Amino acid sequence: MNRTWLLLKTQLYNYFSINEIMEPNSQKKNASFIAGIGVLTIGLFLCVYNVLTAISLVEMGQQNLIPAYMVAVSSFAILLLSMFNSNGILFGSQDFEMLSALPIKSSEIISSKFWFMYLLNLVLGFVFMVPGGIVWAIHSNLNVLFLLLYIITIFFVPLIPMCIAALIGVGIVLLSSKFRNKNIFSLLFSFMMLGVIGYIGFSSTQSGTANGNIGAMLADQISGMYPLSRWFLIKDNYPFTGAILFLLISATIFFLFIKIVAGKYNQMNSILMQAAGKSVKRKENLKHYSRFMALYQKEFGRFFSSYMYVLNTSLGVVLLCISSIVFAVVSPDTLARHIGVENIDVFFGQFAPIIIASMLSLSCPAASSISLEGKNIWILQSAPLSMKTFLKSKIAVNLTLHSFGYWLAVMSFSFKLKLDGFQLITLFAIPAVYSIFTAVQGSYFNSRFPNFEWENETLLVKQSIPVILSSAVGMVAVAIPVLIHWFLDFSLLLTLWGMALILSVITCLLYRKACKIKII
């Protein structure tokens, strides 16, 4: 077997813990099964969303825009998600030095990492392209050649966004390495780039003029989001030339990117590893704290010492802070025009609590904080600590992170909107319940499925079993009241209070169960 494919196979086996799952009486079988259900739930939500979007285009008589739309949206999603993955998987991975000591060429190691990253993004491409393609095939007169070209395109869509995301990720780390506080500037530059990309995506949805032709307006918006998707706009016939040009350019850029990076990989990886190195601060004065406070400070320091940890677990809070500031400074008329609602007081009076709760649910450092203790867990196990104090410190850091976005959001909404007493109480109470639930359920899943033998921090904080389970449960907890409101026409605020009551009971049960688990 080719050594590149052997390395890729090894990464896949390690990533999905296949060897451990296949062991007789392995405890990871149940955990993997539950995590698989979580991943399928998230994938199902995305598939349903894409099907509904494609059906909306069909109902507007714009089914010919579906291929271009799916290419644009999937590329945009891959670009955003790859920015969080590239540093840690492609660059700065801790296993590179160990693999370099083996009789393996650097190019083979690099190729295996790129293929691994490609396969992860290809799954995301399938989730967007396949559901939309099925709707398009049903409502269009396609021949086999059209369909075959569309299917081939799915395999090429991740290539260019991957290259762009990797370049941005490397650029951010190299630029931040010039500063003393590297982690802070890495986060600052990362969120700035996310803001720029998010602004481009949002601006594209506002671009284009109708002029009585909604198809032309939508085409302008789609191509504004991802210019190469213009080659998939169907006018009279399927754009064979544009599609083939897209395949050739994607393959060429990806090939050149690997060749260029392969020549400089050792040098770039060394710089990134140095940039990611932890600075040891020597404390001159020792102070006495309670056990909880000592653990809380240790956990807080651990949180901000890792660039990848903060970047991947604080995105929801950062988005909430930015949205709250924008909401506070933009006039109501301008805001109503951009989001397409007539009365923002009525709209946000109902949906503001669940919007805040959904963003807080995206940030759950507690779901990986126990595993991040790694091989140093024995230090805590040998200290006179209780599991309850240990868990409280993890939950407290999660709640502290949430508090930044929570207070900014509720103050912004409460001052900007004309809310009655019940709406105001709901605005404060519902996000708080979701915040506590998110922190506790993340801690429970992590204490239930800890992994202290990890080698890649990025995979641990993004795609470990507790993180997947926590994300899926958080998504379901947010979706249930909204779906009940939409399909059964129940009052959203009353539904949220009912859901909050259920979540409060579940939170208490999960916390009690987590405290009984023996980790330390």
N, C-alpha and C positions, 0 to 999 in steps of 0.2 A: 504493500500500500504506500502511496505517495506520502512523504513525511508531513507535508502541509495538511493533507486530509486527516492524517493520524493525530496531529496536534488539534485540528478542529474538532475531531471526534472526542478527544480528551477534554477539551473545553466544554463541549456539550454535555458530556457525562458528568463533569464536575458541577456545571451550572444547574442541571436538573437533578443532581444527586442520584443518578441512575444506579450506580453500584450499591449505594447504601439502601436504596429502595428495594433492590433485588435480593438483599440479604434475607435469610429466613428469620421470621419473627421481628422484622425491622419495625421500629416505632414510627419511622418516617412514611410508611405506606399510607396510614390514615391522614397524616398531615399533608402529604402530597396530593392525596385524593381531594381533600378539602380545598387546598390551594388551587387545584385544577378547576374545581367548581367556581372558585372566585375569579380565575382568569376567564373562564367561559362566560361568566356573568357579565364581566366588563366588556368582553368582545361582543356579546349578544346585544348589549346596550348600544355599542357603536354601530353594529350591523343594522339594528332597527332604525337608528337615527339616519343612517345613510340611505336606507330603503325609503324612509318617509321623505327625505330630501329629494331623492330621485323621482318619487311619485308626484311631489309638488311641481317639479319641472315638467313632468308629463301632463299634469292637469293644466299647466299654463301653455301647453302646446310647444314646449321647448325641450323635448326629449333629445334633440340633436346636440344639446349642450352638455348632456350627462358625461360623455367621455372626458371632455375638457375640464369639467367641474371636478370630477373624481381625481384626475391627474393633479390638478391644482391643490385641492384640499389635502390629499394624501401626501404630496410633496411638502406642503407647509407643515403638516403634523410631524412628518419624519424629521424635518429640519429642526423643529423646536425640541423634540425628544432627544435627538442625537446630540444636541448641545450639552445635555446633561450626562450623556453616556461616553462621549468621545474621550474625555480625560478620565482615565481610570480603566477603560477597556482597550482603546487603541494606544493611548500614550499614558505613561506614568504607572503602568501595571507593575505590581510588585513581583510577579513571577518571571519577568524578562531576564533578570540577572541569573536566576536559577537555570532557565532554559538556555541562556547563552553559554553556560558552562558545559552543556551537552554537545555532542557532535551533530549539531543542527545549524544550518545556515540562517543568518539573520533574516534574509528575504523570506525563508519558509515560516519563521515565527511571525513576521509582520503580515504575511499573506493570510495565515490562519486567523489572526486577530481581525483583519478586515473582513474575512468571510464570516466570522462569528457575528460581527457587528451587522453585516449585510443580512444574515438570516433573521436576526431580531427585527430589523426594519422591514424585511420582506413580509413578515407576518402582519405588521401594521398596514403595509400596502395592500395585502389581500383583504383585510377587514374593510378597507375603504372601497377598493376597486371592484371586488367580486359582487357585493350586494347591488351597487349601482349598475354594474354591467348586466346583471340578471334583469333588472327593471328595464334597462335600455334594450336588451335583446327581445324582451317580451313585447315592447311597444314600438319597435322599429322593424323595417323590412331589411333584415341583415342576411348576407350570405356567409358561407363558412369562412371565406377569406377575411372578411371584416372582423368576425369574431376571433379568428386565430391571431390576427394582428393585435387586437385589443388584449388578448391573454398574454401574448409575448411582451407587450408594453408593461404589464404588471411587474415583470421581473427586472425591468430597467428603471422603473420610477425611483427606487431608493438611492441610486448611484450618485447623482449630482447633489441632492440635499445632504447626503453623508459627507461628501467632500467639503462642501461649504461649512457644515457644522464642525467638522474636524479642524478646518483652518481657523474658524472663529475661536474654538476652544483653545487651540494652541496659542493663538495670538493673545488671548486674554491672559493666559498663564505667563507667557513670556513678558508681556507688558507689566503685569503685576509684580513679576520677580524683580523689577527695578526698584520697588518700594520696600520699606522696612517691614510694614504690616502687610505681608503678601496676601493673607487670607481675606482681610477686609477689602483690599483693592480688587482681588479676584472676584469677590461677591459683587462689589460695586459695578465692575465692568460687565459681569455676567448679566446682572439685572438690567443694566443699561442696554445691552444688546437685545435682551428679551423685550425690553420696552420698544426699541427701534423696530424689531421684527413684528411685534404686536401692533405697533402703529401703522406699519406698512399694510398688514393684513386688514386692519380696521378701515384704513383709508381706501383700500381697494373696494370695500363693500359700499363706500359712499360715492365712488367714482361713477362716471358714465351718466349720460342724459337720456331720458326715455324718448322724447320726440315722437311719441306715439308708437315706438318700436321697443317693446320690453325685451325682445331677444337681443337686440344690439346692446342695450344697457347691461344686461346680464353678462353678455360676452365680454364687454369692457371690464366689468368687475372681476370676472374669472381670470382674464389675462393680466389684470393689474396685480392679482395675488401671486401669480406665478407665470411670468411672461412666456415660458416655453409651452405652456398649456394652449397657447393660441394655435399651435400647430394641430390641435385635435378638434378645433371648431369645425363642425360639419355644416356646409352650406347646401350644396346639391348632392355631392357624393362624399364618401369617406375619404379623408385627406391622407391618401397613401404616401404622398411625397413628404408631408410634414411628419407623419408618424415614423417613417423610415429614417428621416433626418434626425428625429428625436432619439431613436435607438442608437444611431451612429455617434451622435455627439455625446450621449450619456456614456457609452462604452469607451469612447476616446478619452474623455475627461477623467473617468475612473482609472483607466490604464495609465495615463500620464501622472495622475496623482500618486498612485502606488509607486511608480518608478521614481518620481522625484523624492517622495517621502522615504522610500527604502534607502536611498543614498545618504540621507541625513538623519535616519531614525535614531541611531545610537546617540548622536549628539543632542537631538531634540529630547529624547527620553531622559538623558542625564540631566539636562537643564530642568525638565519638568519635575523629576524626582527631587532635585535640590530645592526647587521652588515650593514643592509640597512638603518639604521637611519641616518638622515641628521645631519651633524655637523653645528652648528651655529657659524659663524665667526663674531666676534664683530669688527666693523670698528671704529678705534679710530679717524681718520680724515675724515671729511665729505667734499666732493668736489662737485662743481656745474657743471652739464653737461646739454647739450641740451636735450629736451624731447626724441628725437630719440636715442641719445647716452645712455641716462639713461635706456630706454627700451631695447636697444641692449645689454647693459651689464647685465641687469637683465635676459634677455632671454638666454644669453650665460652662465651665472652662473647656471640657471635652467637646461640647457642642460647637463652640466658636473656634476651636482649634482645627477643625476639619472643614476645608472648603467644600468638598463634595457632600458632606453631611448636611451642612447648612443649605447649600444650593438645592438639594433634592427634597429637603423636608420643610423648607420655609416658603416655598413658592406660593402656596395659598394665602399665607399671611401677607406676603409682599404684594400680591395682586389685590388683596383686600385693602391694604393701605393706599395703594395708588388709586384704586377705584373710589375710595372714600374722599381722597383729596380732590380728585377730578369732580366728583359729585358736589363737593362743597363750593368749588369755585366757578363751575359752569352754570349759566343761567338756566332756569327751569324750561323755558321755551326751546333753547338750543338743545338741551338734553332730550326733551320729548321728541324733537325732530330727528335726532340721531338714532334713538332706539325705537322709533316708530310707535309711540303711544301718545294718546291724546291728553291724558291727565296723569302726571307722574305721582301726584298725591294719592290717587286711587290705586295705581299700579304698585308703587313701592310700599304703600300702606299695607298691602297684602303680602307682597313677595319679598320685601326687604329682610325679614327674619330668616327665611329659608336661603336667600342669596348669601347672607353673612355666614349662616351655618354651613352651607356647601363649601365655601372657601376655607373655613376653619377645618373642615373634614379633610381637606387636601394636605394639611400639615400635621403629620403625626410622627415626630421623632421618637416617641415612646415605643413605636413598633419595632425599632431596631436598636434602641439604646442599651438593652440588656446584652444582646449579642455582641455589641461593640466593645464590651469589656474584654472580649477575646480571651487569650491565654492568661491574662492578668486577673481573671475572676477568682483565682485561688487567694489573692491578697484579701479580697472582700470576704471570701469564705472563712478565712482564718481570723477575721476581725470580729469583735463582739457586737454584731449587728443583727437585727431581726429582718425578716423578709418584708414586713410591713414598712419599716423605715426605708429599706432599699427601694421598694416600689413607690413610696410617697415622693422620694427625691426625683424619680424618673417622671412621674405624673406632674409634679410641681414645675419642672422645667418646661414640659409641654404646655402647661397652662400659662406659664409666664410668656412664652412665645406667642400664644394665642391672644394674650391680653393686649399686646400692642395693636393688632388689627381690630380686635373686638371693640376697644374703647374708642378708637378713631372712627370706626364705622357707625357705632350706635350714636355717638355724639353728632356726627355729620348728618345722619338720617333724621335724628330727632330735631335738630335745629333747622334743617332745610325743609322738612315736610310738615304739613298741617295734619297731625295725627290726633285721634281722640285718645282717651285714657286707656281703653282696652288695647288699642294698637300699640301705644307706647310701652305698656307693660310687656306685651308680646315681643316687641322689638328687643327689649333688654333680656327677657327670660329665655326665649327659645334658643338663640345662639349660645347662651351660657350653658344650657343643658347639653347641646350638641358638642360643645367644647370639652366638657367633662367626660361625656360618653366617648369621644374620640380618643382622649388621653388614656382612659381606663381600658377600653377594649384593645388599644394598641399594646399597652403593658401586659394585658392578659395573654394576648396571642404570642407576644415575645417570650413571656415566661413559660408558656405552654410549649413553644417550639424554639428553644434557644439554639444558637449555633456559635460555639466558641472557637471553632477550628477554621474560620474563614481566612481566605487569602486575598480577596478583592473587596475592599470597603465599598466601592461603588455598587457592585452587585448586591451587597448585603443591605444597603440603605434604599435601593431601588426595587429589587426583584426577589428578595428573600420571601419565604413562605409567610411569616408574620406580616410583612408589609403588604403582600398581595391580599391576604385575608382582611387586613385592616382597611385597605382601600375599597375592596368589594363591599364589605359590611357598611362602611361609611356612605358609599354610593347608594346602596339599597335604602339606608335610613333616610337619606335625603329624597330619594325618588318616590318612596311609598306615599307620603302625604300629598305630593304634587300630582301623582297619578290618580289618587283617590279624588282629589279636587277636580281634575280634568274629566275623568270618565264617569264619576258618580255625582258630580256637581255638588259636593259637600262644601261647606264653608272652609276656606283654606286655613283661617286662623284657628277655628275650633279643631280642625284636623291636626294642626300643628301641636295644639295643647294635648290632644289625645296621644299623639306620637311621643311628645315630651314625657308624658307620664309613663309610657311603656319603656322608653329609653332610660328613665331614672331607675326603674325597677331592675332592668337588665344591668345597668351600671353597678348597682349595689351587689348584685349576684356575682358579676364578673370580678369585682374587686375582692370579695370574700374568697372566691375560688383561687384567685391569683395569690392571695396571701398564704394559702395553704400549700402552695407548690414549694418544694424545697430546692432552692438554687443556692442560697447562701446559708 
